[in-house]
Amino acid sequence: MTRDEFEDLSGNISADTSALVELAHASPQGAFFRKKLLGEDIRCSLTKLTITETHYILCREVGAEQARSKLASLLDSGLLHVEDPPELATTAGGIKCQRALSLVDCHVLALAQLLDAKALFAHREKELLAEMRKKPFSVQIRFLQDFTP
């Protein structure tokens, strides 16, 4: 990855659950992500499945009421855009057929592919890294951990 690619977190983004959880918790990575969203450097898109996974993870971490509140705040902010193109399911299914990844990760990657976007994950997940080593993805992948200390 070149330095320009490393620094590039702009344009269209398809965000993974991990990035949304960081945003909801206002962690250093989440604060960086929020700053990028507020600065209009990026347009962040989500799948419904990503929202579902974010809700249940937050629910386990902070309880049902706080999870609903945090997620509602994120969705009502106008900074995130829920996308559901008709071909999302079959594109994600095709990725899942070929890759050892979670169904949610496949949806994130499929949405990135369909929107000509970058896929954004908070952390370098071992399954994703293993798949990246086997065969490059057709979309650019970024990790919030690369942009924050």
N, CA, C and O atoms as a GROMACS GRO file, in nm:
protein
  596
    1MET      N    1   0.085  -0.117   0.000
    1MET     CA    2   0.000   0.000   0.000
    1MET      C    3   0.090   0.124   0.000
    1MET      O    4   0.182   0.135   0.082
    2THR      N    5   0.064   0.216  -0.091
    2THR     CA    6   0.143   0.339  -0.096
    2THR      C    7   0.098   0.433   0.015
    2THR      O    8  -0.009   0.415   0.073
    3ARG      N    9   0.180   0.534   0.043
    3ARG     CA   10   0.146   0.632   0.147
    3ARG      C   11   0.015   0.703   0.113
    3ARG      O   12  -0.067   0.727   0.202
    4ASP      N   13  -0.007   0.737  -0.015
    4ASP     CA   14  -0.131   0.804  -0.054
    4ASP      C   15  -0.252   0.715  -0.030
    4ASP      O   16  -0.356   0.762   0.016
    5GLU      N   17  -0.239   0.585  -0.061
    5GLU     CA   18  -0.349   0.493  -0.035
    5GLU      C   19  -0.374   0.480   0.114
    5GLU      O   20  -0.489   0.473   0.158
    6PHE      N   21  -0.266   0.476   0.192
    6PHE     CA   22  -0.277   0.463   0.336
    6PHE      C   23  -0.354   0.581   0.395
    6PHE      O   24  -0.435   0.564   0.486
    7GLU      N   25  -0.328   0.700   0.344
    7GLU     CA   26  -0.391   0.820   0.399
    7GLU      C   27  -0.530   0.844   0.343
    7GLU      O   28  -0.602   0.931   0.392
    8ASP      N   29  -0.568   0.770   0.241
    8ASP     CA   30  -0.693   0.798   0.173
    8ASP      C   31  -0.813   0.733   0.242
    8ASP      O   32  -0.837   0.613   0.229
    9LEU      N   33  -0.885   0.813   0.313
    9LEU     CA   34  -1.014   0.771   0.366
    9LEU      C   35  -1.112   0.880   0.325
    9LEU      O   36  -1.158   0.958   0.407
   10SER      N   37  -1.141   0.882   0.196
   10SER     CA   38  -1.232   0.981   0.143
   10SER      C   39  -1.320   0.915   0.038
   10SER      O   40  -1.296   0.801  -0.002
   11GLY      N   41  -1.422   0.988  -0.006
   11GLY     CA   42  -1.512   0.934  -0.107
   11GLY      C   43  -1.618   0.845  -0.045
   11GLY      O   44  -1.659   0.864   0.069
   12ASN      N   45  -1.662   0.748  -0.122
   12ASN     CA   46  -1.766   0.656  -0.077
   12ASN      C   47  -1.706   0.546   0.009
   12ASN      O   48  -1.603   0.487  -0.024
   13ILE      N   49  -1.774   0.519   0.121
   13ILE     CA   50  -1.730   0.418   0.216
   13ILE      C   51  -1.848   0.325   0.247
   13ILE      O   52  -1.961   0.370   0.266
   14SER      N   53  -1.820   0.196   0.252
   14SER     CA   54  -1.914   0.097   0.303
   14SER      C   55  -1.859   0.052   0.438
   14SER      O   56  -1.755  -0.014   0.444
   15ALA      N   57  -1.928   0.087   0.545
   15ALA     CA   58  -1.874   0.065   0.680
   15ALA      C   59  -1.918  -0.068   0.739
   15ALA      O   60  -2.034  -0.110   0.726
   16ASP      N   61  -1.823  -0.132   0.804
   16ASP     CA   62  -1.846  -0.256   0.876
   16ASP      C   63  -1.898  -0.226   1.017
   16ASP      O   64  -1.887  -0.113   1.065
   17THR      N   65  -1.955  -0.325   1.079
   17THR     CA   66  -2.002  -0.315   1.216
   17THR      C   67  -1.896  -0.261   1.311
   17THR      O   68  -1.925  -0.177   1.395
   18SER      N   69  -1.774  -0.310   1.296
   18SER     CA   70  -1.667  -0.269   1.387
   18SER      C   71  -1.645  -0.117   1.384
   18SER      O   72  -1.619  -0.057   1.488
   19ALA      N   73  -1.656  -0.057   1.268
   19ALA     CA   74  -1.641   0.089   1.256
   19ALA      C   75  -1.758   0.161   1.324
   19ALA      O   76  -1.739   0.265   1.387
   20LEU      N   77  -1.878   0.105   1.312
   20LEU     CA   78  -1.995   0.167   1.375
   20LEU      C   79  -1.989   0.155   1.527
   20LEU      O   80  -2.029   0.247   1.598
   21VAL      N   81  -1.939   0.043   1.576
   21VAL     CA   82  -1.927   0.025   1.721
   21VAL      C   83  -1.827   0.127   1.776
   21VAL      O   84  -1.851   0.186   1.881
   22GLU      N   85  -1.716   0.147   1.707
   22GLU     CA   86  -1.618   0.247   1.750
   22GLU      C   87  -1.681   0.386   1.749
   22GLU      O   88  -1.658   0.466   1.839
   23LEU      N   89  -1.760   0.414   1.648
   23LEU     CA   90  -1.830   0.543   1.638
   23LEU      C   91  -1.928   0.560   1.754
   23LEU      O   92  -1.935   0.666   1.815
   24ALA      N   93  -2.003   0.456   1.783
   24ALA     CA   94  -2.102   0.461   1.892
   24ALA      C   95  -2.036   0.482   2.028
   24ALA      O   96  -2.092   0.549   2.114
   25HIS      N   97  -1.918   0.424   2.047
   25HIS     CA   98  -1.848   0.435   2.175
   25HIS      C   99  -1.760   0.560   2.184
   25HIS      O  100  -1.703   0.588   2.289
   26ALA      N  101  -1.750   0.634   2.075
   26ALA     CA  102  -1.665   0.754   2.072
   26ALA      C  103  -1.522   0.724   2.114
   26ALA      O  104  -1.458   0.803   2.184
   27SER      N  105  -1.473   0.609   2.073
   27SER     CA  106  -1.333   0.571   2.098
   27SER      C  107  -1.243   0.662   2.013
   27SER      O  108  -1.294   0.739   1.931
   28PRO      N  109  -1.111   0.656   2.031
   28PRO     CA  110  -1.024   0.735   1.943
   28PRO      C  111  -1.049   0.707   1.794
   28PRO      O  112  -1.050   0.799   1.712
   29GLN      N  113  -1.068   0.580   1.760
   29GLN     CA  114  -1.099   0.546   1.621
   29GLN      C  115  -1.235   0.601   1.580
   29GLN      O  116  -1.251   0.653   1.470
   30GLY      N  117  -1.332   0.590   1.670
   30GLY     CA  118  -1.465   0.644   1.643
   30GLY      C  119  -1.464   0.795   1.629
   30GLY      O  120  -1.535   0.850   1.545
   31ALA      N  121  -1.384   0.862   1.712
   31ALA     CA  122  -1.373   1.009   1.705
   31ALA      C  123  -1.312   1.051   1.572
   31ALA      O  124  -1.356   1.149   1.512
   32PHE      N  125  -1.211   0.979   1.527
   32PHE     CA  126  -1.150   1.007   1.396
   32PHE      C  127  -1.254   0.989   1.286
   32PHE      O  128  -1.267   1.074   1.197
   33PHE      N  129  -1.328   0.879   1.293
   33PHE     CA  130  -1.431   0.849   1.193
   33PHE      C  131  -1.537   0.959   1.193
   33PHE      O  132  -1.577   1.005   1.086
   34ARG      N  133  -1.583   1.000   1.310
   34ARG     CA  134  -1.684   1.107   1.320
   34ARG      C  135  -1.632   1.237   1.258
   34ARG      O  136  -1.705   1.306   1.187
   35LYS      N  137  -1.507   1.269   1.285
   35LYS     CA  138  -1.447   1.391   1.230
   35LYS      C  139  -1.448   1.386   1.077
   35LYS      O  140  -1.478   1.485   1.011
   36LYS      N  141  -1.415   1.270   1.021
   36LYS     CA  142  -1.417   1.254   0.875
   36LYS      C  143  -1.560   1.270   0.822
   36LYS      O  144  -1.582   1.333   0.718
   37LEU      N  145  -1.657   1.212   0.893
   37LEU     CA  146  -1.796   1.221   0.851
   37LEU      C  147  -1.846   1.366   0.857
   37LEU      O  148  -1.914   1.413   0.765
   38LEU      N  149  -1.813   1.435   0.964
   38LEU     CA  150  -1.857   1.574   0.980
   38LEU      C  151  -1.788   1.668   0.881
   38LEU      O  152  -1.845   1.769   0.841
   39GLY      N  153  -1.667   1.634   0.843
   39GLY     CA  154  -1.592   1.716   0.749
   39GLY      C  155  -1.634   1.693   0.604
   39GLY      O  156  -1.580   1.755   0.513
   40GLU      N  157  -1.729   1.605   0.584
   40GLU     CA  158  -1.781   1.574   0.452
   40GLU      C  159  -1.674   1.520   0.358
   40GLU      O  160  -1.683   1.534   0.236
   41ASP      N  161  -1.571   1.457   0.417
   41ASP     CA  162  -1.469   1.392   0.336
   41ASP      C  163  -1.518   1.260   0.279
   41ASP      O  164  -1.469   1.211   0.178
   42ILE      N  165  -1.617   1.202   0.347
   42ILE     CA  166  -1.666   1.072   0.305
   42ILE      C  167  -1.819   1.067   0.307
   42ILE      O  168  -1.884   1.144   0.378
   43ARG      N  169  -1.872   0.975   0.228
   43ARG     CA  170  -2.014   0.942   0.232
   43ARG      C  171  -2.019   0.797   0.277
   43ARG      O  172  -1.972   0.708   0.207
   44CYS      N  173  -2.077   0.774   0.392
   44CYS     CA  174  -2.075   0.642   0.454
   44CYS      C  175  -2.208   0.570   0.433
   44CYS      O  176  -2.314   0.620   0.470
   45SER      N  177  -2.199   0.453   0.373
   45SER     CA  178  -2.316   0.370   0.348
   45SER      C  179  -2.311   0.243   0.434
   45SER      O  180  -2.203   0.193   0.467
   46LEU      N  181  -2.428   0.194   0.467
   46LEU     CA  182  -2.443   0.075   0.553
   46LEU      C  183  -2.545  -0.018   0.493
   46LEU      O  184  -2.632   0.023   0.416
   47THR      N  185  -2.535  -0.145   0.530
   47THR     CA  186  -2.640  -0.240   0.497
   47THR      C  187  -2.729  -0.260   0.620
   47THR      O  188  -2.689  -0.230   0.732
   48LYS      N  189  -2.848  -0.310   0.598
   48LYS     CA  190  -2.937  -0.340   0.710
   48LYS      C  191  -2.877  -0.446   0.800
   48LYS      O  192  -2.898  -0.444   0.921
   49LEU      N  193  -2.804  -0.539   0.741
   49LEU     CA  194  -2.742  -0.645   0.820
   49LEU      C  195  -2.634  -0.587   0.913
   49LEU      O  196  -2.618  -0.634   1.025
   50THR      N  197  -2.563  -0.486   0.866
   50THR     CA  198  -2.463  -0.419   0.950
   50THR      C  199  -2.531  -0.351   1.068
   50THR      O  200  -2.479  -0.353   1.180
   51ILE      N  201  -2.645  -0.291   1.044
   51ILE     CA  202  -2.719  -0.226   1.152
   51ILE      C  203  -2.765  -0.331   1.255
   51ILE      O  204  -2.756  -0.308   1.376
   52THR      N  205  -2.813  -0.444   1.207
   52THR     CA  206  -2.856  -0.551   1.296
   52THR      C  207  -2.741  -0.599   1.384
   52THR      O  208  -2.756  -0.613   1.505
   53GLU      N  209  -2.626  -0.624   1.322
   53GLU     CA  210  -2.511  -0.672   1.399
   53GLU      C  211  -2.463  -0.566   1.498
   53GLU      O  212  -2.426  -0.599   1.611
   54THR      N  213  -2.462  -0.440   1.456
   54THR     CA  214  -2.421  -0.332   1.545
   54THR      C  215  -2.512  -0.327   1.667
   54THR      O  216  -2.466  -0.311   1.780
   55HIS      N  217  -2.641  -0.340   1.644
   55HIS     CA  218  -2.737  -0.336   1.754
   55HIS      C  219  -2.711  -0.447   1.854
   55HIS      O  220  -2.706  -0.423   1.975
   56TYR      N  221  -2.694  -0.569   1.805
   56TYR     CA  222  -2.678  -0.678   1.902
   56TYR      C  223  -2.544  -0.670   1.975
   56TYR      O  224  -2.537  -0.707   2.092
   57ILE      N  225  -2.440  -0.623   1.910
   57ILE     CA  226  -2.311  -0.607   1.980
   57ILE      C  227  -2.323  -0.499   2.087
   57ILE      O  228  -2.279  -0.519   2.200
   58LEU      N  229  -2.381  -0.385   2.052
   58LEU     CA  230  -2.399  -0.279   2.151
   58LEU      C  231  -2.490  -0.327   2.265
   58LEU      O  232  -2.466  -0.294   2.381
   59CYS      N  233  -2.592  -0.403   2.232
   59CYS     CA  234  -2.685  -0.454   2.332
   59CYS      C  235  -2.611  -0.541   2.434
   59CYS      O  236  -2.636  -0.531   2.555
   60ARG      N  237  -2.521  -0.625   2.387
   60ARG     CA  238  -2.444  -0.710   2.478
   60ARG      C  239  -2.344  -0.629   2.561
   60ARG      O  240  -2.313  -0.666   2.674
   61GLU      N  241  -2.295  -0.519   2.505
   61GLU     CA  242  -2.195  -0.438   2.574
   61GLU      C  243  -2.256  -0.340   2.674
   61GLU      O  244  -2.204  -0.322   2.784
   62VAL      N  245  -2.367  -0.274   2.635
   62VAL     CA  246  -2.420  -0.166   2.718
   62VAL      C  247  -2.567  -0.183   2.756
   62VAL      O  248  -2.624  -0.097   2.824
   63GLY      N  249  -2.629  -0.292   2.714
   63GLY     CA  250  -2.770  -0.314   2.745
   63GLY      C  251  -2.860  -0.266   2.632
   63GLY      O  252  -2.820  -0.186   2.547
   64ALA      N  253  -2.981  -0.319   2.632
   64ALA     CA  254  -3.074  -0.296   2.522
   64ALA      C  255  -3.112  -0.149   2.506
   64ALA      O  256  -3.114  -0.097   2.394
   65GLU      N  257  -3.142  -0.082   2.617
   65GLU     CA  258  -3.187   0.056   2.609
   65GLU      C  259  -3.079   0.149   2.554
   65GLU      O  260  -3.104   0.230   2.464
   66GLN      N  261  -2.958   0.136   2.608
   66GLN     CA  262  -2.848   0.220   2.559
   66GLN      C  263  -2.812   0.185   2.415
   66GLN      O  264  -2.777   0.273   2.336
   67ALA      N  265  -2.820   0.059   2.380
   67ALA     CA  266  -2.790   0.017   2.243
   67ALA      C  267  -2.886   0.083   2.146
   67ALA      O  268  -2.844   0.137   2.043
   68ARG      N  269  -3.016   0.079   2.177
   68ARG     CA  270  -3.116   0.143   2.090
   68ARG      C  271  -3.090   0.293   2.080
   68ARG      O  272  -3.099   0.350   1.971
   69SER      N  273  -3.058   0.355   2.191
   69SER     CA  274  -3.033   0.498   2.194
   69SER      C  275  -2.910   0.536   2.110
   69SER      O  276  -2.915   0.629   2.030
   70LYS      N  277  -2.801   0.464   2.130
   70LYS     CA  278  -2.678   0.492   2.056
   70LYS      C  279  -2.699   0.472   1.907
   70LYS      O  280  -2.656   0.554   1.826
   71LEU      N  281  -2.764   0.362   1.870
   71LEU     CA  282  -2.786   0.333   1.730
   71LEU      C  283  -2.881   0.434   1.667
   71LEU      O  284  -2.860   0.479   1.554
   72ALA      N  285  -2.985   0.472   1.740
   72ALA     CA  286  -3.078   0.572   1.688
   72ALA      C  287  -3.007   0.705   1.665
   72ALA      O  288  -3.031   0.773   1.565
   73SER      N  289  -2.920   0.743   1.758
   73SER     CA  290  -2.843   0.867   1.742
   73SER      C  291  -2.758   0.863   1.616
   73SER      O  292  -2.751   0.961   1.542
   74LEU      N  293  -2.693   0.751   1.594
   74LEU     CA  294  -2.610   0.737   1.474
   74LEU      C  295  -2.694   0.746   1.347
   74LEU      O  296  -2.659   0.818   1.253
   75LEU      N  297  -2.804   0.673   1.345
   75LEU     CA  298  -2.887   0.670   1.225
   75LEU      C  299  -2.960   0.801   1.201
   75LEU      O  300  -2.983   0.839   1.086
   76ASP      N  301  -2.997   0.871   1.308
   76ASP     CA  302  -3.067   0.998   1.294
   76ASP      C  303  -2.974   1.115   1.265
   76ASP      O  304  -3.020   1.226   1.235
   77SER      N  305  -2.844   1.092   1.273
   77SER     CA  306  -2.746   1.201   1.254
   77SER      C  307  -2.741   1.252   1.111
   77SER      O  308  -2.696   1.364   1.088
   78GLY      N  309  -2.786   1.172   1.017
   78GLY     CA  310  -2.777   1.211   0.877
   78GLY      C  311  -2.639   1.184   0.818
   78GLY      O  312  -2.615   1.214   0.701
   79LEU      N  313  -2.549   1.130   0.898
   79LEU     CA  314  -2.412   1.103   0.852
   79LEU      C  315  -2.397   0.965   0.788
   79LEU      O  316  -2.299   0.938   0.719
   80LEU      N  317  -2.495   0.879   0.813
   80LEU     CA  318  -2.490   0.741   0.763
   80LEU      C  319  -2.608   0.717   0.670
   80LEU      O  320  -2.718   0.766   0.695
   81HIS      N  321  -2.585   0.641   0.566
   81HIS     CA  322  -2.688   0.616   0.465
   81HIS      C  323  -2.712   0.466   0.450
   81HIS      O  324  -2.620   0.392   0.415
   82VAL      N  325  -2.834   0.424   0.476
   82VAL     CA  326  -2.868   0.282   0.464
   82VAL      C  327  -2.900   0.254   0.317
   82VAL      O  328  -2.986   0.320   0.257
   83GLU      N  329  -2.830   0.158   0.261
   83GLU     CA  330  -2.845   0.122   0.120
   83GLU      C  331  -2.894  -0.022   0.110
   83GLU      O  332  -2.853  -0.108   0.188
   84ASP      N  333  -2.980  -0.046   0.013
   84ASP     CA  334  -3.032  -0.182  -0.008
   84ASP      C  335  -3.056  -0.204  -0.157
   84ASP      O  336  -3.170  -0.228  -0.198
   85PRO      N  337  -2.949  -0.198  -0.238
   85PRO     CA  338  -2.970  -0.221  -0.381
   85PRO      C  339  -3.017  -0.363  -0.407
   85PRO      O  340  -2.979  -0.455  -0.335
   86PRO      N  341  -3.099  -0.383  -0.510
   86PRO     CA  342  -3.157  -0.516  -0.536
   86PRO      C  343  -3.052  -0.627  -0.551
   86PRO      O  344  -3.078  -0.741  -0.511
   87GLU      N  345  -2.937  -0.596  -0.606
   87GLU     CA  346  -2.836  -0.699  -0.630
   87GLU      C  347  -2.744  -0.722  -0.511
   87GLU      O  348  -2.649  -0.800  -0.522
   88LEU      N  349  -2.768  -0.657  -0.398
   88LEU     CA  350  -2.681  -0.671  -0.281
   88LEU      C  351  -2.678  -0.816  -0.231
   88LEU      O  352  -2.570  -0.870  -0.204
   89ALA      N  353  -2.793  -0.878  -0.220
   89ALA     CA  354  -2.799  -1.015  -0.165
   89ALA      C  355  -2.721  -1.113  -0.251
   89ALA      O  356  -2.646  -1.195  -0.198
   90THR      N  357  -2.738  -1.107  -0.382
   90THR     CA  358  -2.669  -1.203  -0.468
   90THR      C  359  -2.519  -1.172  -0.479
   90THR      O  360  -2.437  -1.264  -0.491
   91THR      N  361  -2.483  -1.046  -0.475
   91THR     CA  362  -2.341  -1.010  -0.477
   91THR      C  363  -2.273  -1.058  -0.349
   91THR      O  364  -2.164  -1.116  -0.353
   92ALA      N  365  -2.338  -1.033  -0.234
   92ALA     CA  366  -2.284  -1.080  -0.106
   92ALA      C  367  -2.278  -1.233  -0.103
   92ALA      O  368  -2.181  -1.290  -0.053
   93GLY      N  369  -2.381  -1.298  -0.155
   93GLY     CA  370  -2.382  -1.444  -0.161
   93GLY      C  371  -2.268  -1.499  -0.245
   93GLY      O  372  -2.210  -1.602  -0.211
   94GLY      N  373  -2.237  -1.432  -0.355
   94GLY     CA  374  -2.125  -1.474  -0.439
   94GLY      C  375  -1.993  -1.461  -0.366
   94GLY      O  376  -1.906  -1.547  -0.380
   95ILE      N  377  -1.976  -1.355  -0.289
   95ILE     CA  378  -1.854  -1.338  -0.210
   95ILE      C  379  -1.846  -1.446  -0.103
   95ILE      O  380  -1.741  -1.507  -0.083
   96LYS      N  381  -1.957  -1.471  -0.035
   96LYS     CA  382  -1.961  -1.573   0.071
   96LYS      C  383  -1.930  -1.711   0.014
   96LYS      O  384  -1.865  -1.792   0.080
   97CYS      N  385  -1.975  -1.739  -0.107
   97CYS     CA  386  -1.949  -1.867  -0.172
   97CYS      C  387  -1.800  -1.889  -0.193
   97CYS      O  388  -1.751  -2.002  -0.184
   98GLN      N  389  -1.726  -1.782  -0.219
   98GLN     CA  390  -1.584  -1.791  -0.251
   98GLN      C  391  -1.490  -1.764  -0.134
   98GLN      O  392  -1.373  -1.799  -0.139
   99ARG      N  393  -1.542  -1.702  -0.027
   99ARG     CA  394  -1.454  -1.654   0.081
   99ARG      C  395  -1.501  -1.704   0.217
   99ARG      O  396  -1.621  -1.718   0.242
  100ALA      N  397  -1.406  -1.729   0.306
  100ALA     CA  398  -1.434  -1.771   0.443
  100ALA      C  399  -1.448  -1.648   0.531
  100ALA      O  400  -1.362  -1.618   0.614
  101LEU      N  401  -1.559  -1.577   0.512
  101LEU     CA  402  -1.587  -1.453   0.586
  101LEU      C  403  -1.728  -1.459   0.642
  101LEU      O  404  -1.811  -1.538   0.596
  102SER      N  405  -1.754  -1.374   0.741
  102SER     CA  406  -1.891  -1.366   0.794
  102SER      C  407  -1.984  -1.310   0.688
  102SER      O  408  -1.941  -1.239   0.596
  103LEU      N  409  -2.110  -1.342   0.700
  103LEU     CA  410  -2.210  -1.292   0.605
  103LEU      C  411  -2.215  -1.138   0.609
  103LEU      O  412  -2.234  -1.074   0.505
  104VAL      N  413  -2.200  -1.080   0.728
  104VAL     CA  414  -2.202  -0.934   0.739
  104VAL      C  415  -2.083  -0.873   0.664
  104VAL      O  416  -2.100  -0.776   0.590
  105ASP      N  417  -1.964  -0.930   0.682
  105ASP     CA  418  -1.847  -0.880   0.609
  105ASP      C  419  -1.869  -0.891   0.458
  105ASP      O  420  -1.829  -0.802   0.383
  106CYS      N  421  -1.931  -0.998   0.413
  106CYS     CA  422  -1.961  -1.015   0.270
  106CYS      C  423  -2.056  -0.906   0.222
  106CYS      O  424  -2.042  -0.858   0.109
  107HIS      N  425  -2.153  -0.868   0.304
  107HIS     CA  426  -2.244  -0.759   0.268
  107HIS      C  427  -2.170  -0.626   0.260
  107HIS      O  428  -2.196  -0.545   0.170
  108VAL      N  429  -2.079  -0.601   0.352
  108VAL     CA  430  -2.000  -0.477   0.350
  108VAL      C  431  -1.919  -0.470   0.221
  108VAL      O  432  -1.917  -0.367   0.154
  109LEU      N  433  -1.854  -0.579   0.188
  109LEU     CA  434  -1.771  -0.584   0.066
  109LEU      C  435  -1.857  -0.574  -0.060
  109LEU      O  436  -1.819  -0.507  -0.156
  110ALA      N  437  -1.972  -0.640  -0.059
  110ALA     CA  438  -2.062  -0.634  -0.175
  110ALA      C  439  -2.114  -0.492  -0.195
  110ALA      O  440  -2.119  -0.444  -0.308
  111LEU      N  441  -2.154  -0.426  -0.087
  111LEU     CA  442  -2.202  -0.289  -0.100
  111LEU      C  443  -2.091  -0.198  -0.153
  111LEU      O  444  -2.116  -0.112  -0.237
  112ALA      N  445  -1.969  -0.217  -0.104
  112ALA     CA  446  -1.856  -0.139  -0.154
  112ALA      C  447  -1.840  -0.161  -0.304
  112ALA      O  448  -1.817  -0.066  -0.380
  113GLN      N  449  -1.850  -0.285  -0.346
  113GLN     CA  450  -1.837  -0.317  -0.488
  113GLN      C  451  -1.948  -0.250  -0.570
  113GLN      O  452  -1.920  -0.191  -0.674
  114LEU      N  453  -2.070  -0.259  -0.525
  114LEU     CA  454  -2.184  -0.204  -0.600
  114LEU      C  455  -2.184  -0.052  -0.605
  114LEU      O  456  -2.233   0.008  -0.701
  115LEU      N  457  -2.130   0.012  -0.500
  115LEU     CA  458  -2.129   0.159  -0.494
  115LEU      C  459  -1.996   0.219  -0.537
  115LEU      O  460  -1.976   0.340  -0.529
  116ASP      N  461  -1.905   0.135  -0.583
  116ASP     CA  462  -1.770   0.180  -0.617
  116ASP      C  463  -1.710   0.255  -0.498
  116ASP      O  464  -1.663   0.368  -0.510
  117ALA      N  465  -1.713   0.188  -0.384
  117ALA     CA  466  -1.671   0.248  -0.257
  117ALA      C  467  -1.556   0.167  -0.198
  117ALA      O  468  -1.522   0.059  -0.246
  118LYS      N  469  -1.498   0.222  -0.093
  118LYS     CA  470  -1.399   0.150  -0.013
  118LYS      C  471  -1.474   0.082   0.101
  118LYS      O  472  -1.574   0.134   0.150
  119ALA      N  473  -1.426  -0.035   0.141
  119ALA     CA  474  -1.482  -0.104   0.258
  119ALA      C  475  -1.401  -0.060   0.380
  119ALA      O  476  -1.278  -0.062   0.377
  120LEU      N  477  -1.471  -0.021   0.486
  120LEU     CA  478  -1.404   0.027   0.607
  120LEU      C  479  -1.433  -0.065   0.725
  120LEU      O  480  -1.548  -0.089   0.761
  121PHE      N  481  -1.324  -0.116   0.784
  121PHE     CA  482  -1.330  -0.197   0.904
  121PHE      C  483  -1.250  -0.125   1.012
  121PHE      O  484  -1.157  -0.050   0.980
  122ALA      N  485  -1.283  -0.146   1.136
  122ALA     CA  486  -1.208  -0.081   1.244
  122ALA      C  487  -1.072  -0.146   1.263
  122ALA      O  488  -0.972  -0.078   1.283
  123HIS      N  489  -1.070  -0.279   1.257
  123HIS     CA  490  -0.949  -0.354   1.292
  123HIS      C  491  -0.915  -0.453   1.182
  123HIS      O  492  -1.000  -0.491   1.101
  124ARG      N  493  -0.792  -0.493   1.181
  124ARG     CA  494  -0.745  -0.596   1.088
  124ARG      C  495  -0.789  -0.733   1.141
  124ARG      O  496  -0.718  -0.795   1.220
  125GLU      N  497  -0.904  -0.778   1.097
  125GLU     CA  498  -0.960  -0.905   1.143
  125GLU      C  499  -0.887  -1.020   1.075
  125GLU      O  500  -0.858  -1.014   0.955
  126LYS      N  501  -0.856  -1.125   1.152
  126LYS     CA  502  -0.771  -1.233   1.100
  126LYS      C  503  -0.833  -1.303   0.979
  126LYS      O  504  -0.761  -1.339   0.886
  127GLU      N  505  -0.964  -1.322   0.979
  127GLU     CA  506  -1.028  -1.389   0.865
  127GLU      C  507  -1.016  -1.305   0.738
  127GLU      O  508  -0.991  -1.358   0.630
  128LEU      N  509  -1.035  -1.176   0.754
  128LEU     CA  510  -1.026  -1.086   0.639
  128LEU      C  511  -0.883  -1.081   0.586
  128LEU      O  512  -0.861  -1.085   0.465
  129LEU      N  513  -0.786  -1.072   0.676
  129LEU     CA  514  -0.646  -1.070   0.635
  129LEU      C  515  -0.607  -1.199   0.563
  129LEU      O  516  -0.534  -1.195   0.463
  130ALA      N  517  -0.655  -1.312   0.612
  130ALA     CA  518  -0.626  -1.441   0.548
  130ALA      C  519  -0.681  -1.443   0.406
  130ALA      O  520  -0.615  -1.490   0.313
  131GLU      N  521  -0.803  -1.393   0.390
  131GLU     CA  522  -0.863  -1.390   0.256
  131GLU      C  523  -0.791  -1.290   0.165
  131GLU      O  524  -0.777  -1.315   0.045
  132MET      N  525  -0.744  -1.180   0.220
  132MET     CA  526  -0.670  -1.082   0.141
  132MET      C  527  -0.538  -1.142   0.092
  132MET      O  528  -0.494  -1.113  -0.019
  133ARG      N  529  -0.476  -1.227   0.175
  133ARG     CA  530  -0.351  -1.292   0.134
  133ARG      C  531  -0.376  -1.396   0.024
  133ARG      O  532  -0.294  -1.412  -0.066
  134LYS      N  533  -0.488  -1.465   0.032
  134LYS     CA  534  -0.520  -1.568  -0.068
  134LYS      C  535  -0.542  -1.506  -0.205
  134LYS      O  536  -0.489  -1.553  -0.306
  135LYS      N  537  -0.623  -1.400  -0.207
  135LYS     CA  538  -0.660  -1.337  -0.335
  135LYS      C  539  -0.708  -1.195  -0.304
  135LYS      O  540  -0.794  -1.176  -0.218
  136PRO      N  541  -0.655  -1.097  -0.374
  136PRO     CA  542  -0.699  -0.959  -0.349
  136PRO      C  543  -0.849  -0.942  -0.376
  136PRO      O  544  -0.907  -1.010  -0.461
  137PHE      N  545  -0.909  -0.852  -0.303
  137PHE     CA  546  -1.050  -0.818  -0.326
  137PHE      C  547  -1.061  -0.719  -0.440
  137PHE      O  548  -0.964  -0.652  -0.476
  138SER      N  549  -1.178  -0.710  -0.497
  138SER     CA  550  -1.200  -0.616  -0.608
  138SER      C  551  -1.224  -0.474  -0.558
  138SER      O  552  -1.237  -0.382  -0.638
  139VAL      N  553  -1.231  -0.457  -0.427
  139VAL     CA  554  -1.253  -0.323  -0.369
  139VAL      C  555  -1.135  -0.289  -0.277
  139VAL      O  556  -1.066  -0.378  -0.228
  140GLN      N  557  -1.116  -0.161  -0.256
  140GLN     CA  558  -1.013  -0.118  -0.162
  140GLN      C  559  -1.066  -0.135  -0.020
  140GLN      O  560  -1.184  -0.110   0.008
  141ILE      N  561  -0.980  -0.179   0.069
  141ILE     CA  562  -1.017  -0.201   0.208
  141ILE      C  563  -0.932  -0.110   0.295
  141ILE      O  564  -0.811  -0.101   0.279
  142ARG      N  565  -1.000  -0.043   0.389
  142ARG     CA  566  -0.931   0.047   0.483
  142ARG      C  567  -0.964   0.002   0.625
  142ARG      O  568  -1.068  -0.059   0.651
  143PHE      N  569  -0.871   0.035   0.717
  143PHE     CA  570  -0.887  -0.001   0.857
  143PHE      C  571  -0.868   0.125   0.941
  143PHE      O  572  -0.768   0.196   0.926
  144LEU      N  573  -0.965   0.154   1.028
  144LEU     CA  574  -0.953   0.271   1.114
  144LEU      C  575  -0.826   0.267   1.197
  144LEU      O  576  -0.767   0.372   1.223
  145GLN      N  577  -0.781   0.150   1.238
  145GLN     CA  578  -0.662   0.140   1.319
  145GLN      C  579  -0.540   0.198   1.248
  145GLN      O  580  -0.443   0.237   1.314
  146ASP      N  581  -0.541   0.205   1.116
  146ASP     CA  582  -0.429   0.260   1.041
  146ASP      C  583  -0.425   0.412   1.045
  146ASP      O  584  -0.324   0.473   1.010
  147PHE      N  585  -0.534   0.473   1.088
  147PHE     CA  586  -0.544   0.619   1.086
  147PHE      C  587  -0.534   0.680   1.226
  147PHE      O  588  -0.529   0.802   1.241
  148THR      N  589  -0.532   0.595   1.327
  148THR     CA  590  -0.532   0.645   1.465
  148THR      C  591  -0.423   0.576   1.545
  148THR      O  592  -0.383   0.463   1.513
  149PRO      N  593  -0.374   0.644   1.649
  149PRO     CA  594  -0.269   0.584   1.732
  149PRO      C  595  -0.319   0.467   1.814
  149PRO      O  596  -0.242   0.406   1.888
   0.00000   0.00000   0.00000
